[in-house]
Amino acid sequence: MSDEITESLSEEKSVQLPLLLTGCVRDLVRAPLVTLLETVSIQEAAQRMSAARASAAVILDAAGQVAGIVTDWDLRERVVAAGLDTTQPIGTVMSAPVISLAAAQPIYEAVRLIMSHNIHHLLITNEDQPLGLITSNDLIILHSASVFFITREIERQTNLAGLRQVLDQAQQAIPLLLRQGVRASQIGWLMADINDRLVSRVLEWTEASLGPPPVPYCWLVLGSEARREQTFKTDQDNALIYADPPPESAEAAQTYFLEFGRQAVAGLVEAGFPPCAGHLTAANPQWVQPVSGWHAYFQQWATRWEPEEEPNFLIFFDFRAIYGDFTLAKNLRRFIADLLEQHPRFLTRLAHLSASLPPPLGFLGQFVVEHNGEHKDELDLKQRGTVPLIDLARFFALRYHLTETNTTARLEQLKDVNELPDDLLQELAQSFEFILNIRLQQQWQQLQAGQPLSNHVNPQNLSALDRVSLRQVFKAIAQAQAFLHQAYHLKVGRLY
């Protein structure tokens, strides 16, 4: 399959994303099309589809024009399940009208049609004549194969505009993956891999522009990007750590890396990664530091965190190295582990923080929503759902020196620690996945409607099943927070 896709890739000089997003739909038509007259019996239609190993057939009228389509689902649900007489004409169970697309149209248009019409089979035509069928599964399989080509496509780019187009087009596949049942966490890992490669390309160009670095350095991503939980593009969060230079060259090294951070972040903005409103990027001199500087930061955070202070620095405890000398990041993580062993009070405060915001459930299990304002009758899935789970997983990761940054992976690693019950850890992981999926689906709808991305949701707009699941999510969070209170002797209202 890889060879076939490679041969199908366009050789234009513009950006070349894999076939899923740059090819024409005719490239996906492989199996011969099964066509049947609408007067053929259901039994004969099923036999011919089975012989051709086809999941669908196009139904023609007496004039040879497309009248409808029959799929294996139609045969199962409308014939077998309904006990329908199979001697009846196939036209009695066909679906009409048939959604079609011209063979010369781009594949991403097929993605749009399949999504918007909620169908699994799309008819491809050539000069208004049936050519073949493609399915939503074809697009999923193609996307999976395309991942192997993304690195090459990124490497082929010669400017930031090309990288931006790669990123924009890659994100167009997210809704299709979500609709086909790919978990939000898996999409997060996929997009993190693509983003890492794109960022690395920008950093390569930045280094080439400035010349060799005076000392080894490492580029760190922070927060959701570090946890591989970012899907649709949000602002970038990053930092830079470099080896302590000799005193006589410290100023020159600082000048180099400050300019490196400034150029790199500007390049990332041009490549499609929005700037951070809170200035948590390597364009901010505060977050471009030698090893000793980062040691001083973490020392301060671990020892001088006052109870009334908002712990905005916690984003730096979720860092991940993506470019440069990874040893610098590895050693920094080891330093943090040793530091927290010496300052257990910090972990106690972190435990309290993780258990401080109860889930929005009333005494009788009803949702607690906003009563007025912009988000009246809504609740914040991020602040009341994912954040408590992220905080819980981060606390235990720091407590037990776990190396993972991803929340689900942290919860999985915790099974080896034997502190929280395995069934609770499993429920927390499933809860995190559920909220990620709800948020991702809602954000896709907001993007389609041209609305700003929001984490607020009205529970009444969810399905009955999703409301039941959301209650279970909040109950699992409450159970984990209760465990923290009991195990670490936390007192309500006090931050140690």
C-alpha positions as CSV (number, residue, x, y, z in Angstrom):
1,M,0.0,0.0,0.0
2,S,2.8,2.4,0.8
3,D,4.3,2.1,-2.7
4,E,0.9,2.8,-4.3
5,I,0.5,5.9,-2.1
6,T,4.0,7.1,-2.9
7,E,3.4,6.8,-6.6
8,S,0.2,8.8,-6.3
9,L,1.7,11.8,-4.5
10,S,1.6,14.9,-6.5
11,E,4.9,16.4,-7.7
12,E,3.8,20.0,-7.6
13,K,6.3,22.5,-6.1
14,S,3.8,23.7,-3.5
15,V,3.3,22.0,-0.1
16,Q,2.9,18.3,-0.4
17,L,0.9,16.7,2.4
18,P,0.3,12.9,1.9
19,L,-2.4,11.7,-0.4
20,L,-5.2,12.0,2.1
21,L,-5.2,15.8,1.8
22,T,-3.5,16.6,-1.6
23,G,-4.6,13.8,-4.0
24,C,-7.7,13.5,-6.1
25,V,-10.5,11.1,-5.2
26,R,-9.9,9.0,-8.3
27,D,-6.7,7.9,-6.7
28,L,-8.8,6.0,-4.1
29,V,-11.0,4.1,-6.5
30,R,-9.6,0.6,-6.7
31,A,-12.3,-2.1,-6.6
32,P,-14.6,-2.5,-9.6
33,L,-18.0,-0.9,-9.0
34,V,-21.0,-3.2,-8.6
35,T,-24.0,-1.9,-10.4
36,L,-27.5,-3.4,-10.3
37,L,-30.8,-2.6,-11.9
38,E,-33.4,-1.6,-9.3
39,T,-35.6,-4.5,-10.5
40,V,-33.1,-7.2,-9.5
41,S,-34.2,-9.2,-6.5
42,I,-32.7,-8.6,-3.1
43,Q,-31.4,-12.2,-3.0
44,E,-29.6,-11.8,-6.3
45,A,-28.2,-8.4,-5.3
46,A,-26.8,-9.9,-2.1
47,Q,-25.2,-12.8,-4.0
48,R,-23.5,-10.5,-6.5
49,M,-22.3,-8.2,-3.7
50,S,-20.9,-11.2,-1.9
51,A,-19.2,-12.6,-4.9
52,A,-17.5,-9.2,-5.6
53,R,-16.7,-8.8,-1.9
54,A,-18.3,-5.4,-2.1
55,S,-19.8,-3.6,0.9
56,A,-22.1,-1.6,-1.4
57,A,-23.7,-1.5,-4.8
58,V,-25.0,1.3,-7.0
59,I,-28.6,0.9,-8.1
60,L,-29.6,2.0,-11.7
61,D,-33.0,2.7,-13.1
62,A,-34.2,1.4,-16.5
63,A,-32.4,4.3,-18.3
64,G,-29.1,3.4,-16.7
65,Q,-29.1,6.4,-14.4
66,V,-28.1,6.2,-10.8
67,A,-31.2,5.7,-8.7
68,G,-29.8,4.8,-5.3
69,I,-27.3,2.8,-3.3
70,V,-27.5,-0.4,-1.2
71,T,-25.0,-1.2,1.5
72,D,-24.3,-4.3,3.6
73,W,-25.9,-2.3,6.4
74,D,-29.1,-2.0,4.4
75,L,-29.2,-5.8,3.8
76,R,-28.7,-6.5,7.6
77,E,-31.1,-3.9,9.0
78,R,-33.8,-3.5,6.3
79,V,-33.9,-7.0,5.1
80,V,-32.6,-9.6,7.5
81,A,-33.6,-7.8,10.8
82,A,-36.9,-6.8,9.3
83,G,-37.7,-10.3,7.9
84,L,-38.2,-8.9,4.4
85,D,-39.0,-11.1,1.5
86,T,-35.8,-11.4,-0.5
87,T,-37.6,-11.9,-3.8
88,Q,-38.6,-8.2,-3.7
89,P,-36.8,-5.8,-5.9
90,I,-33.6,-4.3,-4.5
91,G,-34.9,-0.9,-5.2
92,T,-37.3,-1.2,-2.3
93,V,-34.5,-1.1,0.2
94,M,-32.0,1.3,-1.5
95,S,-31.1,4.7,-0.1
96,A,-31.6,7.7,-2.3
97,P,-30.4,10.2,-3.4
98,V,-26.8,9.1,-3.8
99,I,-24.1,11.6,-2.6
100,S,-21.5,11.8,-5.3
101,L,-18.2,13.6,-6.1
102,A,-16.4,14.2,-9.4
103,A,-13.2,12.1,-9.7
104,A,-11.0,15.2,-10.1
105,Q,-12.0,16.7,-6.8
106,P,-9.5,16.7,-3.9
107,I,-9.7,14.0,-1.3
108,Y,-10.3,16.5,1.5
109,E,-13.6,17.4,-0.2
110,A,-14.5,13.7,0.2
111,V,-13.8,14.0,3.9
112,R,-16.1,17.0,4.1
113,L,-19.0,15.3,2.3
114,I,-18.7,12.1,4.3
115,M,-18.7,14.2,7.5
116,S,-21.5,16.6,6.6
117,H,-23.8,14.0,5.2
118,N,-23.0,11.3,7.9
119,I,-22.5,8.6,5.3
120,H,-20.0,5.8,4.9
121,H,-20.0,5.4,1.1
122,L,-19.4,8.1,-1.4
123,L,-20.0,7.6,-5.2
124,I,-17.2,8.9,-7.4
125,T,-18.2,9.9,-10.9
126,N,-16.3,10.6,-14.2
127,E,-18.2,12.9,-16.5
128,D,-21.4,12.2,-14.6
129,Q,-21.0,8.4,-15.0
130,P,-20.4,6.1,-12.0
131,L,-16.7,5.3,-11.6
132,G,-16.5,3.7,-8.1
133,L,-17.1,4.0,-4.4
134,I,-14.9,5.1,-1.6
135,T,-15.7,4.6,2.1
136,S,-14.9,6.4,5.3
137,N,-12.7,3.4,6.2
138,D,-10.7,4.0,3.0
139,L,-9.9,7.5,4.3
140,I,-9.0,6.2,7.8
141,I,-6.6,3.6,6.4
142,L,-5.1,6.2,4.1
143,H,-4.6,8.6,6.9
144,S,-2.8,6.0,8.9
145,A,-0.5,5.2,6.0
146,S,0.0,8.9,5.4
147,V,1.5,9.5,8.9
148,F,4.6,7.7,7.6
149,F,5.0,10.4,4.9
150,I,4.5,13.5,7.1
151,T,8.1,13.6,8.2
152,R,9.2,13.6,4.5
153,E,6.7,16.3,3.7
154,I,7.9,18.5,6.5
155,E,11.5,18.0,5.5
156,R,10.6,19.0,1.9
157,Q,9.4,22.4,2.9
158,T,11.7,25.4,2.3
159,N,9.7,28.1,4.1
160,L,7.4,28.8,7.0
161,A,4.3,29.2,4.8
162,G,4.8,25.6,3.6
163,L,5.0,24.3,7.1
164,R,1.8,26.3,8.0
165,Q,0.0,24.6,5.1
166,V,1.1,21.2,6.3
167,L,-0.2,21.9,9.8
168,D,-3.5,23.4,8.6
169,Q,-4.2,20.5,6.2
170,A,-3.2,17.8,8.8
171,Q,-5.7,19.2,11.2
172,Q,-8.4,18.8,8.7
173,A,-8.2,15.0,9.4
174,I,-9.1,15.4,13.1
175,P,-12.9,15.5,12.7
176,L,-12.8,12.4,10.5
177,L,-10.7,10.5,12.9
178,L,-13.0,11.5,15.8
179,R,-16.1,10.5,13.9
180,Q,-14.7,7.1,13.1
181,G,-14.1,6.3,16.7
182,V,-10.5,7.2,17.1
183,R,-10.1,8.3,20.7
184,A,-9.2,11.9,21.5
185,S,-6.1,10.8,23.4
186,Q,-4.9,8.9,20.3
187,I,-5.5,12.0,18.2
188,G,-3.6,14.0,20.8
189,W,-0.6,11.7,20.4
190,L,-0.8,11.9,16.6
191,M,-0.9,15.7,16.6
192,A,1.9,15.9,19.1
193,D,4.1,13.9,16.8
194,I,3.3,16.1,13.9
195,N,3.7,19.3,15.9
196,D,7.1,18.0,17.3
197,R,8.4,17.5,13.8
198,L,7.1,20.9,12.6
199,V,8.6,22.7,15.6
200,S,11.9,20.8,15.1
201,R,12.0,22.0,11.5
202,V,11.6,25.6,12.6
203,L,14.3,25.2,15.2
204,E,16.7,23.7,12.6
205,W,16.2,26.8,10.4
206,T,16.7,29.1,13.4
207,E,19.9,27.4,14.3
208,A,21.1,27.6,10.7
209,S,20.3,31.3,10.7
210,L,22.2,32.1,13.9
211,G,25.0,29.7,13.5
212,P,26.1,26.9,15.9
213,P,25.0,27.3,19.5
214,P,27.8,28.2,22.0
215,V,26.8,25.4,24.4
216,P,24.3,22.5,24.2
217,Y,20.7,23.4,24.6
218,C,17.2,21.8,24.7
219,W,13.8,23.0,23.5
220,L,11.0,22.2,26.0
221,V,7.3,22.2,25.3
222,L,5.0,22.8,28.3
223,G,1.4,22.1,29.5
224,S,-1.0,20.3,27.2
225,E,1.6,20.2,24.4
226,A,4.0,18.4,26.7
227,R,1.3,16.1,27.9
228,R,0.3,15.3,24.2
229,E,-3.2,16.4,25.0
230,Q,-3.4,19.2,22.5
231,T,-5.5,18.7,19.3
232,F,-6.9,21.8,17.6
233,K,-4.3,24.5,17.5
234,T,-4.0,26.6,20.7
235,D,-1.3,28.9,21.8
236,Q,2.2,27.7,22.1
237,D,3.9,27.1,25.5
238,N,7.6,26.5,25.4
239,A,10.9,27.2,27.1
240,L,14.7,26.7,26.5
241,I,17.4,25.3,28.8
242,Y,21.1,25.5,27.9
243,A,24.2,24.2,29.6
244,D,25.9,26.6,32.0
245,P,28.7,28.3,29.9
246,P,32.1,29.3,31.3
247,P,31.8,32.7,33.2
248,E,33.7,34.5,30.5
249,S,31.3,33.5,27.8
250,A,28.0,33.7,29.8
251,E,26.9,37.0,28.4
252,A,27.5,35.9,24.8
253,A,25.6,32.6,25.4
254,Q,22.7,34.5,26.9
255,T,22.6,36.9,23.9
256,Y,22.6,33.9,21.5
257,F,19.8,32.0,23.1
258,L,17.6,35.0,23.8
259,E,17.8,35.8,20.1
260,F,17.3,32.1,19.3
261,G,14.1,32.0,21.4
262,R,12.8,35.2,19.9
263,Q,13.3,34.1,16.3
264,A,12.0,30.5,16.9
265,V,8.8,31.7,18.5
266,A,8.2,34.2,15.7
267,G,8.8,31.5,13.2
268,L,6.4,29.2,15.0
269,V,3.7,31.9,14.8
270,E,4.3,32.3,11.1
271,A,4.1,28.5,10.8
272,G,0.7,28.4,12.3
273,F,1.3,28.1,16.1
274,P,-0.5,31.0,17.8
275,P,1.5,33.1,20.3
276,C,0.9,32.7,24.0
277,A,-1.2,35.4,25.6
278,G,0.5,34.8,28.9
279,H,4.0,35.0,27.4
280,L,4.9,31.5,28.4
281,T,7.3,31.1,25.5
282,A,11.0,31.2,24.8
283,A,10.5,34.6,23.3
284,N,10.2,35.8,27.0
285,P,13.8,36.1,28.4
286,Q,12.4,34.8,31.7
287,W,12.0,31.3,30.2
288,V,15.4,31.1,28.4
289,Q,17.8,30.1,31.2
290,P,20.9,28.0,31.8
291,V,20.7,24.9,33.9
292,S,21.5,26.9,37.0
293,G,18.7,29.4,36.3
294,W,16.2,26.6,36.0
295,H,17.4,25.0,39.2
296,A,16.9,28.4,40.9
297,Y,13.3,28.6,39.6
298,F,12.3,25.2,40.8
299,Q,14.0,25.7,44.1
300,Q,12.0,28.9,44.6
301,W,8.7,27.2,43.5
302,A,9.3,24.3,45.8
303,T,10.2,26.4,48.9
304,R,8.4,29.7,48.6
305,W,4.9,28.8,47.3
306,E,2.7,30.9,49.4
307,P,-0.9,29.6,50.1
308,E,-2.5,32.6,48.6
309,E,-0.5,32.5,45.4
310,E,-2.0,31.0,42.2
311,P,0.4,28.3,41.2
312,N,0.9,29.3,37.6
313,F,4.3,27.7,37.6
314,L,2.8,24.2,37.6
315,I,2.8,24.2,33.8
316,F,6.6,23.9,34.1
317,F,6.4,20.6,35.9
318,D,4.8,19.2,32.8
319,F,7.7,19.7,30.4
320,R,8.9,17.5,27.5
321,A,12.0,17.7,25.4
322,I,11.5,17.7,21.7
323,Y,14.8,19.1,20.2
324,G,18.4,19.5,21.1
325,D,20.3,17.8,23.9
326,F,17.7,15.7,25.8
327,T,20.2,15.0,28.6
328,L,19.6,18.5,29.8
329,A,15.9,17.8,30.3
330,K,16.6,14.4,31.8
331,N,18.9,15.9,34.4
332,L,16.5,18.7,35.2
333,R,13.8,16.1,35.9
334,R,16.2,14.2,38.2
335,F,17.0,17.5,40.0
336,I,13.3,18.1,40.5
337,A,12.8,14.7,42.0
338,D,15.6,15.1,44.4
339,L,14.4,18.6,45.3
340,L,10.9,17.4,46.2
341,E,12.3,14.6,48.3
342,Q,13.9,17.4,50.4
343,H,10.7,19.5,50.5
344,P,7.7,17.3,51.2
345,R,5.7,20.3,52.2
346,F,5.5,21.2,48.5
347,L,3.9,17.9,47.7
348,T,1.4,18.2,50.5
349,R,0.4,21.6,49.1
350,L,0.1,20.1,45.7
351,A,-2.1,17.3,47.1
352,H,-4.3,19.9,48.6
353,L,-4.5,21.8,45.4
354,S,-5.5,18.6,43.5
355,A,-8.3,18.0,46.0
356,S,-9.4,21.6,46.4
357,L,-12.0,22.0,43.6
358,P,-14.9,19.6,44.1
359,P,-16.7,18.4,40.9
360,P,-19.9,20.2,40.0
361,L,-22.4,17.8,41.4
362,G,-25.1,18.6,43.9
363,F,-26.1,16.5,46.9
364,L,-28.7,14.7,44.8
365,G,-26.4,14.2,41.9
366,Q,-27.7,17.2,39.9
367,F,-25.2,19.2,37.8
368,V,-24.1,22.5,39.4
369,V,-24.1,25.1,36.6
370,E,-23.5,28.8,36.3
371,H,-26.7,30.7,37.3
372,N,-26.0,33.9,35.3
373,G,-23.6,35.6,33.0
374,E,-22.2,34.5,29.6
375,H,-22.2,30.8,30.6
376,K,-25.6,30.6,32.3
377,D,-26.7,27.0,32.6
378,E,-23.3,25.7,31.6
379,L,-20.3,24.2,33.3
380,D,-16.6,24.3,32.5
381,L,-15.5,20.9,31.3
382,K,-11.8,22.0,31.5
383,Q,-11.7,23.6,34.9
384,R,-14.1,21.2,36.5
385,G,-13.2,18.1,34.6
386,T,-9.8,17.7,32.9
387,V,-7.9,20.0,35.2
388,P,-8.7,18.1,38.4
389,L,-7.7,14.9,36.6
390,I,-4.5,16.4,35.3
391,D,-3.7,17.8,38.8
392,L,-4.3,14.4,40.4
393,A,-2.1,12.6,37.9
394,R,0.7,15.2,38.1
395,F,0.7,15.0,41.9
396,F,1.2,11.3,41.9
397,A,3.7,11.5,39.1
398,L,5.9,13.9,41.1
399,R,5.3,11.9,44.3
400,Y,6.6,8.7,42.8
401,H,9.1,10.2,40.3
402,L,7.2,9.0,37.2
403,T,8.7,10.0,33.9
404,E,5.5,10.2,31.9
405,T,3.9,13.6,31.2
406,N,0.7,12.4,29.5
407,T,-2.2,12.1,32.0
408,T,-3.5,8.8,30.8
409,A,0.0,7.3,30.7
410,R,0.6,8.6,34.2
411,L,-2.5,6.9,35.5
412,E,-1.4,3.7,33.8
413,Q,2.1,3.9,35.4
414,L,0.4,4.4,38.8
415,K,-0.9,0.9,38.7
416,D,2.7,-0.2,39.5
417,V,2.8,2.0,42.6
418,N,-0.1,0.2,44.3
419,E,-1.5,3.3,46.1
420,L,-4.7,4.0,44.4
421,P,-7.0,1.0,43.6
422,D,-6.6,-0.3,40.0
423,D,-10.3,0.0,39.3
424,L,-10.3,3.6,40.4
425,L,-7.3,4.4,38.2
426,Q,-9.1,2.7,35.3
427,E,-12.2,4.8,35.9
428,L,-10.2,8.0,36.1
429,A,-8.5,7.2,32.8
430,Q,-11.8,6.5,31.1
431,S,-13.2,9.7,32.6
432,F,-10.4,11.7,31.2
433,E,-10.9,10.1,27.8
434,F,-14.6,10.8,27.9
435,I,-14.2,14.5,28.7
436,L,-11.5,14.9,26.1
437,N,-13.9,13.5,23.5
438,I,-16.8,15.7,24.5
439,R,-14.5,18.8,24.4
440,L,-13.1,17.8,21.0
441,Q,-16.4,17.2,19.4
442,Q,-17.8,20.5,20.7
443,Q,-14.7,22.4,19.6
444,W,-15.0,20.9,16.1
445,Q,-18.6,22.1,16.0
446,Q,-17.5,25.6,17.1
447,L,-14.8,25.7,14.4
448,Q,-17.4,24.8,11.8
449,A,-19.7,27.6,13.0
450,G,-16.8,30.1,13.1
451,Q,-17.2,30.5,16.9
452,P,-14.3,30.8,19.4
453,L,-13.3,27.6,21.1
454,S,-15.0,27.1,24.5
455,N,-14.8,24.5,27.2
456,H,-18.2,25.3,28.6
457,V,-21.1,23.0,27.9
458,N,-24.8,22.9,28.8
459,P,-25.4,19.4,30.2
460,Q,-29.0,19.5,28.8
461,N,-27.5,19.7,25.3
462,L,-25.8,16.3,25.8
463,S,-27.5,13.0,25.1
464,A,-29.0,11.2,28.1
465,L,-26.2,8.6,27.9
466,D,-23.6,11.3,28.0
467,R,-25.2,13.0,31.0
468,V,-25.1,9.7,32.8
469,S,-21.5,9.2,31.9
470,L,-20.6,12.8,32.9
471,R,-22.1,12.2,36.4
472,Q,-19.9,9.1,36.7
473,V,-16.9,11.1,35.7
474,F,-17.5,13.6,38.4
475,K,-18.2,10.9,41.0
476,A,-14.8,9.3,40.1
477,I,-13.0,12.6,40.6
478,A,-14.7,13.1,43.9
479,Q,-13.7,9.6,45.0
480,A,-10.0,10.2,44.0
481,Q,-10.1,13.6,45.9
482,A,-11.6,11.9,48.9
483,F,-8.7,9.4,48.8
484,L,-6.2,12.2,48.8
485,H,-7.9,13.9,51.8
486,Q,-7.8,10.6,53.8
487,A,-4.3,9.4,52.7
488,Y,-2.5,12.7,53.1
489,H,-4.5,14.0,56.1
490,L,-5.6,17.1,54.2
491,K,-7.7,19.6,56.1
492,V,-10.4,21.5,54.2
493,G,-9.6,25.1,53.6
494,R,-6.0,24.9,54.6
495,L,-3.0,24.9,52.2
496,Y,0.1,23.8,54.0
